[in-house]
Amino acid sequence: MNRKVIIVLLLAVSFTIPLFAEISLSEIEMEFVSVPYIAVVVPETSEYEIPHTILNNEFYLESLRLTQLALDTFEYGDYDASAEFAEEAIVFAQRSDEFVSDQLIAEIRRLIESADSSGMAERFPANYEAGLAYYNASVEAHDNGLWDEAITNAINSIQILASLESDIPRTGTDALPAQYTVRPWVTYGDCYWKIASYSWVYGDASKWRILYEANKSKMPNPNNPDLILIGMIMDIPSLDGETRQGMWQE
């Protein structure tokens, strides 16, 4: 086969294998005993990471192996074999994308069921509908074989719907929590403004002063609302006849 054609195939392989899952070919052993953790590259506003067990699936690993064989045989001058390996690598890379999108869509369906059964869909209809819109776009792209688009929309949907699931009150009862343990700011961004915005607190950051006034006596400097301590147990006053009971559990 023509050398230029093979170069084009090898370039196609490099663009087909998703960059967010790319790992060094030298790290792949024939038995695939160990695979390093790979985090997906998503928009800066996103915190969602596709599990590495999904990213580094059998199809992806096979595409890497075939890519290495294509490169090796190309270097040896066996251009026909190189072209065959490159074509196979592209096929397996596409299968990997299909597998990833399948898994993400399945996770969205689980999140939709969780939002429906917990009542979060009714409580936050705008977020729920946005998550559904991305889900429908992901399914449509998947059905048309547009894997990158399917994956991107699925990630957006999961990020929105997972935030609803994380906001489900966890107190062991049906009541909203009456207390909350402050978590690290560097990880969770906990401050009065952020805590007041949690759906199971007030769902409104502007109500942070209610929390502040109820808890200022516990603070090392009661006149400084910015200085809250990790591990501080914060009381959450009830509003408008709310029933609150117990501690919020992560």
C-alpha positions as CSV (number, residue, x, y, z in Angstrom):
1,M,0.0,0.0,0.0
2,N,1.2,3.5,-0.7
3,R,3.2,5.1,2.1
4,K,1.2,8.3,2.0
5,V,-2.0,6.5,2.4
6,I,-0.7,4.7,5.5
7,I,0.5,8.0,7.0
8,V,-3.1,9.3,6.6
9,L,-4.5,6.2,8.4
10,L,-2.0,6.7,11.2
11,L,-3.1,10.3,11.6
12,A,-6.7,9.2,11.5
13,V,-6.0,6.8,14.4
14,S,-4.4,9.6,16.4
15,F,-7.4,11.8,16.0
16,T,-9.9,9.0,16.6
17,I,-8.5,7.8,19.9
18,P,-10.1,10.3,22.4
19,L,-7.6,12.6,24.0
20,F,-9.4,12.6,27.3
21,A,-8.6,8.9,27.7
22,E,-5.2,8.8,26.1
23,I,-2.5,7.0,28.0
24,S,1.1,6.2,27.0
25,L,1.4,3.2,24.8
26,S,4.4,2.1,26.8
27,E,2.1,1.7,29.9
28,I,0.0,-0.9,28.2
29,E,1.1,-4.5,28.7
30,M,-0.2,-7.3,26.6
31,E,-2.2,-8.7,29.5
32,F,-3.5,-5.3,30.6
33,V,-2.8,-6.0,34.2
34,S,-2.7,-2.4,35.4
35,V,-4.3,0.7,33.9
36,P,-3.6,4.2,35.3
37,Y,-6.4,6.5,36.4
38,I,-7.4,8.9,33.6
39,A,-9.7,11.9,34.3
40,V,-11.9,13.1,31.5
41,V,-11.3,16.6,30.1
42,V,-14.6,18.5,30.6
43,P,-15.5,22.2,30.8
44,E,-13.9,24.1,33.6
45,T,-17.3,24.5,35.3
46,S,-17.7,20.7,35.5
47,E,-16.7,18.5,38.4
48,Y,-17.7,15.3,36.8
49,E,-15.1,12.7,35.9
50,I,-15.9,9.6,33.8
51,P,-14.7,6.6,35.8
52,H,-11.5,5.2,34.5
53,T,-13.0,1.8,34.3
54,I,-15.3,3.1,31.6
55,L,-12.7,5.2,29.8
56,N,-10.0,2.5,29.7
57,N,-12.3,-0.2,28.4
58,E,-11.3,-3.3,26.5
59,F,-12.0,-1.6,23.1
60,Y,-9.9,1.4,24.0
61,L,-7.0,-0.7,25.2
62,E,-7.2,-2.8,22.0
63,S,-7.1,0.3,19.9
64,L,-3.9,1.3,21.6
65,R,-2.4,-2.1,21.1
66,L,-3.3,-2.0,17.4
67,T,-2.0,1.6,17.0
68,Q,1.4,0.5,18.4
69,L,1.5,-2.4,16.0
70,A,0.7,0.0,13.1
71,L,3.5,2.3,14.1
72,D,6.0,-0.6,14.6
73,T,5.2,-2.2,11.2
74,F,5.4,1.2,9.5
75,E,8.9,1.7,10.9
76,Y,9.8,-1.8,9.6
77,G,8.6,-0.9,6.2
78,D,5.7,-3.4,6.2
79,Y,3.2,-0.8,4.9
80,D,0.4,-3.2,4.1
81,A,0.4,-4.7,7.6
82,S,0.6,-1.1,9.1
83,A,-2.4,0.0,7.1
84,E,-4.4,-3.1,8.3
85,F,-3.5,-2.4,11.9
86,A,-4.3,1.3,11.6
87,E,-7.8,0.5,10.2
88,E,-8.5,-2.0,13.0
89,A,-7.3,0.6,15.5
90,I,-9.8,3.1,14.2
91,V,-12.7,0.6,14.4
92,F,-11.9,-0.3,18.1
93,A,-11.5,3.4,19.0
94,Q,-15.0,4.0,17.6
95,R,-16.3,1.0,19.6
96,S,-14.7,2.5,22.7
97,D,-16.6,5.8,22.1
98,E,-19.8,3.9,21.6
99,F,-19.2,1.9,24.8
100,V,-18.5,5.1,26.8
101,S,-21.6,6.8,25.5
102,D,-23.7,3.7,26.4
103,Q,-22.5,3.7,29.9
104,L,-23.1,7.4,30.4
105,I,-26.6,7.2,29.0
106,A,-27.3,4.4,31.4
107,E,-26.1,6.5,34.3
108,I,-28.4,9.4,33.2
109,R,-31.4,7.1,33.2
110,R,-30.5,6.1,36.8
111,L,-30.3,9.8,37.8
112,I,-33.6,10.6,36.1
113,E,-35.3,7.8,38.1
114,S,-33.7,9.1,41.3
115,A,-34.9,12.6,40.6
116,D,-38.4,11.4,39.9
117,S,-38.7,9.1,43.0
118,S,-37.1,11.6,45.4
119,G,-39.3,14.6,44.3
120,M,-36.3,16.6,43.3
121,A,-37.7,16.8,39.7
122,E,-40.7,18.7,41.0
123,R,-38.7,20.8,43.4
124,F,-36.2,21.9,40.8
125,P,-38.1,21.7,37.5
126,A,-35.7,24.0,35.5
127,N,-32.6,21.9,36.4
128,Y,-34.5,18.7,35.8
129,E,-35.7,19.8,32.3
130,A,-32.2,21.0,31.4
131,G,-30.8,17.6,32.4
132,L,-33.5,15.9,30.3
133,A,-32.7,18.2,27.3
134,Y,-29.0,17.2,27.3
135,Y,-30.1,13.5,27.8
136,N,-32.3,13.6,24.7
137,A,-29.6,15.3,22.7
138,S,-27.1,12.6,23.8
139,V,-29.5,9.8,22.8
140,E,-30.1,11.4,19.4
141,A,-26.4,11.8,18.8
142,H,-25.8,8.2,19.9
143,D,-28.4,6.9,17.6
144,N,-26.8,8.7,14.7
145,G,-23.3,7.4,15.6
146,L,-22.0,10.9,16.7
147,W,-20.1,9.6,19.7
148,D,-18.2,12.7,20.7
149,E,-21.5,14.7,20.7
150,A,-23.3,12.0,22.6
151,I,-20.5,11.9,25.2
152,T,-20.4,15.7,25.6
153,N,-24.2,16.0,26.0
154,A,-24.2,13.1,28.4
155,I,-21.6,14.7,30.6
156,N,-23.6,17.9,30.8
157,S,-26.7,16.0,31.7
158,I,-25.0,13.9,34.4
159,Q,-23.5,17.1,35.9
160,I,-26.9,18.7,36.2
161,L,-28.9,15.6,37.4
162,A,-26.1,14.5,39.8
163,S,-26.4,17.8,41.5
164,L,-30.0,17.2,42.2
165,E,-29.2,13.7,43.6
166,S,-26.5,15.2,45.9
167,D,-29.1,17.7,47.2
168,I,-31.5,15.1,48.4
169,P,-31.9,15.5,52.2
170,R,-30.0,12.8,54.0
171,T,-31.1,12.8,57.6
172,G,-32.6,9.3,57.9
173,T,-36.1,10.9,57.9
174,D,-38.3,12.8,55.5
175,A,-37.6,16.1,57.3
176,L,-35.2,18.7,56.1
177,P,-31.9,18.7,58.2
178,A,-31.7,20.9,61.3
179,Q,-27.9,20.9,61.4
180,Y,-25.0,20.8,59.1
181,T,-21.3,20.1,59.7
182,V,-19.1,22.6,57.8
183,R,-16.8,21.0,55.3
184,P,-13.5,22.3,53.9
185,W,-13.8,25.4,51.8
186,V,-11.0,24.3,49.4
187,T,-13.1,21.2,48.5
188,Y,-16.7,22.2,48.9
189,G,-16.5,26.0,49.0
190,D,-18.4,26.1,52.3
191,C,-19.3,29.6,53.5
192,Y,-22.6,31.0,54.7
193,W,-23.5,32.1,51.1
194,K,-22.8,28.6,49.7
195,I,-24.4,26.7,52.5
196,A,-27.6,28.8,52.3
197,S,-27.8,28.0,48.6
198,Y,-28.0,24.2,49.2
199,S,-31.5,23.0,48.2
200,W,-31.9,21.3,51.6
201,V,-31.0,24.5,53.5
202,Y,-32.8,27.4,51.8
203,G,-32.0,27.1,48.1
204,D,-31.2,30.8,48.2
205,A,-27.8,32.2,48.8
206,S,-29.2,35.6,49.7
207,K,-30.6,34.1,53.0
208,W,-27.1,33.5,54.3
209,R,-27.6,36.1,57.1
210,I,-30.3,33.9,58.7
211,L,-27.6,31.2,59.1
212,Y,-25.0,33.7,60.3
213,E,-27.3,35.2,63.0
214,A,-28.2,31.8,64.2
215,N,-24.6,30.6,64.5
216,K,-22.4,33.6,65.1
217,S,-22.0,32.8,68.8
218,K,-20.2,29.6,67.8
219,M,-17.6,31.5,65.7
220,P,-14.1,32.5,66.9
221,N,-14.9,36.0,65.7
222,P,-18.6,36.6,65.8
223,N,-18.2,39.9,63.9
224,N,-16.6,38.2,60.9
225,P,-19.0,36.0,59.0
226,D,-16.2,34.9,56.6
227,L,-14.4,33.0,59.4
228,I,-16.2,29.7,59.9
229,L,-14.3,26.6,61.0
230,I,-14.2,23.2,59.5
231,G,-16.2,20.8,61.6
232,M,-18.4,23.5,63.1
233,I,-22.0,22.2,63.6
234,M,-24.2,24.8,62.1
235,D,-27.9,25.2,63.1
236,I,-30.4,25.7,60.3
237,P,-33.4,27.7,61.5
238,S,-36.8,26.6,60.0
239,L,-38.6,29.0,57.7
240,D,-42.2,29.2,56.8
241,G,-43.2,26.3,58.9
242,E,-40.6,23.9,57.6
243,T,-40.0,20.7,59.6
244,R,-36.3,20.2,60.3
245,Q,-34.8,17.3,62.2
246,G,-31.4,15.7,62.6
247,M,-28.0,16.2,61.0
248,W,-27.4,16.4,57.3
249,Q,-25.5,13.3,56.2
250,E,-23.2,13.2,53.2
